[in-house]
């Protein structure tokens, strides 16, 4: 049976804190070159470039369990976005 996920658009400071915790979890476990990653600047400036209207953070849940996240930022072309910071916890 395939897992069913639902997405929540981050809209509160608590959502931003959840996104930050997922980014820290990812950074501490899976970055090949963590010292030189831009993730640290993103974390320090949250919501930064991921804030509406030019960006958005999405949190993924399966049931009540936090499964992962994704974010997007506007590209230089109108109407297009770049997907960033996609992370899914190993158990999902």
C-alpha positions as CSV (number, residue, x, y, z in Angstrom):
1,X,0.0,0.0,0.0
2,X,1.3,3.4,-1.0
3,X,1.8,6.0,1.8
4,X,-0.6,9.0,1.6
5,X,0.8,12.4,2.4
6,X,-0.8,15.7,2.8
7,X,0.9,19.0,2.5
8,X,0.5,22.1,4.7
9,X,1.6,25.5,3.4
10,X,3.7,27.1,6.2
11,X,1.9,30.2,7.5
12,X,2.8,30.5,11.1
13,X,6.0,31.0,13.2
14,X,5.5,27.4,14.5
15,X,5.5,26.1,10.9
16,X,8.7,28.1,10.3
17,X,10.3,26.5,13.4
18,X,9.2,23.0,12.2
19,X,10.8,23.7,8.8
20,X,14.0,24.9,10.5
21,X,14.1,21.7,12.6
22,X,13.8,19.6,9.5
23,X,16.6,21.6,7.8
24,X,18.8,21.1,10.8
25,X,18.0,17.4,10.9
26,X,18.9,17.1,7.2
27,X,22.1,19.2,7.6
28,X,23.3,17.1,10.5
29,X,22.8,13.8,8.8
30,X,23.2,14.0,5.0
31,X,25.2,16.8,3.7
32,X,28.4,15.7,1.9
33,X,30.0,19.1,2.4
34,X,28.0,20.6,5.3
35,X,30.6,23.3,6.1
36,X,30.2,24.9,2.6
37,X,26.5,24.4,2.1
38,X,24.2,27.4,1.6
39,X,21.7,25.7,4.0
40,X,23.2,27.6,6.9
41,X,22.5,31.0,5.4
42,X,18.9,29.8,4.6
43,X,18.4,28.7,8.2
44,X,19.8,31.9,9.7
45,X,17.5,34.0,7.5
46,X,14.2,32.0,7.7
47,X,11.8,32.6,6.3
48,X,14.0,34.7,4.1
49,X,13.7,33.8,0.4
50,X,11.0,31.2,1.2
51,X,8.5,33.8,2.4
52,X,5.4,34.6,0.3
53,X,4.7,36.1,-2.1
54,X,7.9,35.0,-3.9
55,X,8.4,31.8,-2.0
56,X,6.6,29.1,0.0
57,X,7.4,26.4,2.5
58,X,5.4,23.1,2.4
59,X,5.4,20.6,5.3
60,X,4.5,17.0,4.5
61,X,2.6,14.8,6.9
62,X,1.4,11.2,6.9
63,X,-1.5,11.2,9.3
64,X,-0.2,13.3,12.3
65,X,3.5,12.4,11.7
66,X,5.8,15.0,10.2
67,X,7.4,13.3,7.1
68,X,9.3,16.0,5.4
69,X,9.4,19.4,3.7
70,X,10.0,21.3,0.5
71,X,10.3,24.9,-0.4
72,X,10.2,27.0,-3.5
73,X,11.5,30.4,-4.6
74,X,10.7,32.5,-7.6
75,X,13.0,32.1,-10.5
76,X,14.0,35.0,-12.7
77,X,11.4,34.0,-15.2
78,X,7.9,35.2,-14.4
79,X,5.6,32.4,-13.4
80,X,8.3,29.8,-12.7
81,X,9.7,28.6,-9.4
82,X,12.7,26.6,-8.3
83,X,12.1,23.7,-5.8
84,X,14.5,23.8,-2.9
85,X,15.2,22.1,0.4
86,X,13.3,18.9,-0.3
87,X,13.8,16.5,2.6
88,X,11.9,13.3,3.5
89,X,12.7,11.5,6.8
90,X,14.1,8.1,6.4
91,X,11.2,6.3,8.0
92,X,9.0,7.6,5.2
